[in-house]
Amino acid sequence: MFEYPLSEPKRQRYVVIGISDCHEQYFSPEVQALIQANRVFSGGVRHREIMLPYLPQGAEWIDITIPLKDVFSRYRAYDDIVIFASGDPLFFGFANTVRRECPDAEIRLYPSFNSLQMLAHRLLLPYHDMRVVSLTGRPWTRFDQALIEGEAMIGVLTDREKTPSAIARRMLDYGYDNYTMAVGEKLGNQTEENVGTYALSEVLGRTFAFPNNLILCRTSVRPRPFGIPEGEFALLDGRAKMITKAPIRLLSLSMLELRDRHVLWDIGFCTGSVSVEAKLQFPHLQVVAFEQRPQCEELISCNSRKFGTPGIEVFMGDFMQATLGTLPRPDAVFIGGHGGKLIEMLCRIQSVLVGDGVIVFNAVSEESRQLFESGIRAIGRRITRETRIQVDMNNSINVIKAE
């Protein structure tokens, strides 16, 4: 139990103990004493099954279930609670939830090995350089970023939807066949634990016992081009003029300052060259791409798979009619097409663009350049940079940045 000087105000106190899936747990004398001195315990259903033989007589148990606000509402009735969590409670674990929900509480931790450490131990695999990604109830974003950046070793926490098979399918769909996958099933369970290493093709359609996790080890380096030649993209009707040329594309991306941005909207993506290049060079970005020509949907899908850029969100239809409220607000916008409604489009962008966001537009004529300037003035922003560029024998283009 905790003890406080009389002068300190009393706070709610938590002991968070990390355990494995082993049904024969070892606890230090200090932890054993803490368990015996308390009467209110909490954890998942699996943790309750493991810990029941170790609890004192008359113990009360609170299951950790969704919604968590109900769990913490029950916690508030007690001064002292012992929580059992998997592995290291600070490693994507429940101790982080306690800290968030009860910032004034006193917390004492007794961690165990987390599941990825246990898998690395079983494989005798040095893991100090491993990139760790959690897909447990989380989107693919961080995983996609690790793939695009070509990490040599990626440790992945799975869930019941983002399974080893689903992960292997995503990797193969986008050309990341340059990894092997080691899967650990029910690590710590002395009768059901299993560890195996597979080629990605061997994992497809295979079911693994849950809980499981995995470590991806790179077998070769996948090329990551910078400034993709336009001829390497799948083109709209084979027309090379319907794509943003590589020098203009790179200049436009540089003006968007994407290293420090979070969400890019690519409006009028056509082949998807700007979206693909942006995701490839700045894989932390959320990229949302809009286009109304139906045939372009297959083009961006084909180009995303060819160049290995999963995670680009595609919205087909007229941007002026699209429902924008559910999308992540952009802090960078590239306008690749406007359908003759440039000023109206800028007003719509202004309604969602974050305060310090940036807009970049490629003006192919003096008329479109003047329209953009008028629209920027109308929404209270200003042009901060403009560069005129000509590629080969094509018409010159003004790349314009507004902030």
N, C-alpha and C positions, 0 to 999 in steps of 0.2 A: 504494500500500500504506500501511497505518497504521504509525506508529512510536510506541513507548511509551518513557518514561523507564525505566531499569533497575529503579527502585524499585517500579514499578507491576506488579501481577500480570497475567499474560497472559490476555486474554479472547478469546472467539470474535468474529470481525469480519465484518460484512456490509456490502456496498455494494448499495443498492437503487436501480435506475435506471428511471425512468418512460419508456415509449416509446408511440408510437401504432401504428396498424395499417399505417402507411406502410412499404413495402418499401425505401424509400430514406431511411434514418434520418440525421439530422444529430446529431453529438456534438461537444461542445466539446473542445479539446485535452486538458483535464484528464480528462474521461471516457474519451476514446480511450486515454490513457496507462494509466488504471486497468484497462480491458478487456485491453490487451496485457500488463499486468504480472501478471494472474491466470490461473489454469488451470481453476478449478471454477466453473461457471455453472449457473443454475437459472431456471425460468420455466414457463409453460404451453406446451402443444404449439404453439399459434399463435405464441407469442413465440420459440420455438426456430426455427421456419421463417423468421421475419423476421431473426433475429440470426445465423444460421449463417454468412453471408458476413463478418461483422465479428469473429468469434472467432479467437483465435490458434491456430496449428497445435497439435494434441495436446490441445485443450480437452476437458474432461469436462462433460457436461450432466446435470442431475438434473431430470426432469419433475416439476412440481407437480401431483399427482393426489390423489384421495381414497383412503384416509384420510390426512390431513395428518400424523398421528403417525409414519407410515412415512417421510414426506419428511424430517421433522426428525430422525428416527433416522439417516438417511443423512447429513444435514448435520453431525451430531456428529463425524464422522470427519475433519473438516477445520477448519483455523483460519480460513481466508479463503474467503468465498463471495460471488460477484456474482449478484444476483437481478434479473431484468428483469420489470417489472410494468406494467400498463396505466395510462397517465396519471400522476396523482399517487398514489404508493403509500400515502399517509396518508388518501386520500379513499375510504373503504370498501375500502381496498387491502391488499396483502399485507404491507406494513410493519407494520401493526397486528397482524397474526398473528405476525410475528417478535418484536415487542415483548412479546406475551403469552406466547409459548412460550419465549423466550430473554431473560428480563428483565435478565440480567447482560451481554448481548452489547453490543459496540460497533457502532453503526449509523450509516452515512453515507448521506444521501439526495440524489438528483438527480432532482427531479420534472419532469414535463412537464404539459401541460394535461390536466385530466380530461375525460371524454367529454361531460359536460353543459356545461362551458365551451366546448368545441369546437362543440357544437350551437348554443349561444347566439351564438358568433362568426359562424357561418354565417348565422344569422338576423338579425345586427346587433341583437341583443336585449339591452338592459341587464339584467343578472341579479343585481345586488347584493341585491335583496329576494326572490330565489327561494327557496322552501321545497324542500329536497332530501329525497327519500325513496328508499331502496333497497328494491326488491322481489326482489333477487337472493338466492334461497334464504331469504327472510324472509317472515313472514306479512303480511297486509293491514293490520295494526293502524295503523301510522304513516301509511299512505296514506289510510285511512278518516278518521283524525283530521284530516289536512290538508283533505280534502274538506268535512267537517262544519264546520270552522272557516272555510271559505270563502276559502282563500288565493288571492291574485290570480295567482300564478304558482307552479307546482309542477314541479320537475324530478324525473324518475323513472328509476331504473336498473332495467332489466327482466331477466328470465331466459327460459328456453325454455318455461316454463309460464305465467308472468305476462307475457304478450306484450302488445303494443299493442292487439290485438283483444280479449283477455281483460279488459284494463283498461277499454277503452271499453264493453264489455258490462256490467261492474260499475257503472260510472258511470251508464249509461242506465237500468239496472234500478232504481237508487235516485234517479232524477230529477235527476242532475247533468249535464244537457245544456247547461249554461251555460259550456262551455269549448271551445276548439279544441285540437287535438293536433298538435304538430310532432314528426315522427319522424326521427331520424338513423340511417342504416344504414351500418355499416362505416366509421365516421368515421376519416379519416386515410388510408384506402386509396385511392390516387390513381386507380385504375381502377374500383373498385366502390362508392365512397361515393355515397350518395344522401340528400337531405334534402327532405321535403315537409311541407306543412301541410294538415290535413284537418278537416272536421266529424267528430264522433264517429261518426255513422252511416256515414260513408265508410270507417271503419277496421274495422267489424265484418266478421269472416270474412276479412279481408285478411292475407296472409302477408308479413312483412318479413324481409329478410336479417339474419342474426345474426352479430355482436353489434349490438344497437340500443339506443337510449334515446329518451326523449321529454320534451318540455316542454309542460305544459298552461297555457294562458292563458285567464283568466276573461273572458267577454264580458258577463256581467251578474251581479248579486248575487242569490243565491237566498235567500228569506226563511228565517230561523231562529227559529221561535217559542219563546217562553218562557212556560210555563204554558198548555199546549194545552187548549182547552175540550174537555170529555169528548164533546160531540156531534160533534166532528170525527174521532173514532176510529171504526173499524169495530168494532161491538159484538157481544157474545155474544147471539145470538137477538134483537138489537135492543134489549136491556134496558139502559137507562142506569144502573140500580142495580148492575150487575155491573162497575163500573169505579171505580177510585179517583178521586174528584173532584179537580179541579185544585188547589184550595187545600190539600187534605189531601196530595195528591201532592207538592206543593212543600215543605210543612212536613216531610214524611217524608224527602225528599231532603236538606233542610237539616240534619236531625238526623244523617244518615249521614255528613256532612262529606266529601263525595265529592271535593272539590278535592285533598285530600291522600291519597286512597285509590287503590288499584290494581285491585282485583278486586271487583266487586259480584255477589252472587247474589240473584236475584229469584225467590223460591219461591212458586209459585201465581200465575203472571203473568196468567192469564185473557186480557185483550185485549193485554197487553204495554205498557200505558200507562206504568208506572213504568220499565221497561227502556228504552223509547223516549225518554222525557223525560230519564232519566239519561244516556244516550248522547249525546243532542242537546246537553245543557248541559255535559257532562264527557266529551268525545270521547276523552280519553286512557284511559278506563276499559276494562278487559275486563269485559263484561257477560255473565253466564251465567244463563239463564232456565229455570225448571222449571215444568212443568204436566202434569197427568194427563188432562185432558179433551181428547180428540182434535181436536175442532172448533176448539180455541184455536190450534193450530199454524198454520192458515191466517190466523187473525186477526193474530197477531204478525208474520207475513210481510207481510201487506197493510199493516199500520200502519208497519212498518219502512220499506217502500218509499215509502209516502206521505210520510213525514216525513224521509226521507233519513238513516237510521241503519243503515248496513251494519255487519256484524261482531258482532251479538248472537248468541251461541251458544245454541241452543235444545235442551232435552232433554225429551222427552215420556215420561210414565209416572209411577209413584208415586215421589216423592222418597225415601221410606223404603226403597225397594228399589234405588235408583240406585247405580251404581258411581261413587264419588266420588274414588277415588285418582288417577285420571288427569287430573282437572280442576285448574285453577289454584286454589290455596287462597284463600278470600275474606278480605278485611279489612273488608268491609261486607256485611251481609245484611239484606234486606227480606223479611218474611214477609207475603205477601198472602193466603195460604190454608194451612190445616193439616189439613183433613180429620178433625178431632177427635183428632189425635195431636200436640198442641202440645208437651207436655212431652217426649215421645219425639223429636220433631223437634229441639227445642232441644239435647238430648243429642247428637244426630247432628251438628248444626251445630258444637257445641263441639269435636268430635273433629277438625275441619278448620280452624276459624276461627283466624287468627293471633292472637298474644297480645294485641295492642292493638286487635283488631277490635271492631266495633260492630254491634249488632242493633237493628233498628227494627220495631215491630209496631203495627198498627192494631187496637185492641180495639173491637169493635162492641157488646159487652155487658159487664156487670159480671162475668159468669162467665168470659168469655175473658180479661178483664183480670186476674182472680185466678189463672187458670191460667198466664198468662205470668209473673206475679210468682213463683209457685211454681217454675216451670221455671227461671227465671233464678237463683233461690236454689240450686236443685239443681245447677247447673253452675258455681257459684262466682263468678258475676258479679253486678252490682248495677245497679239502675235509677238513672239519673242525670238523667233529664228526662222530664216528662210534661205534655202539653198537651191539653186538651179542646177540641174544635172542632165546630161545627155548620154545615152548608152548607144554605142555604134551609130547606125544611121537612123535610129528612132527619133521621134520628136522629143525635145527637151521637156523636162517635168520640174515643177517647183514643189519641193518638199517643205511643207510649212508646219511649224509648231506653234500651238497656242496654249497659254496657261492662264 
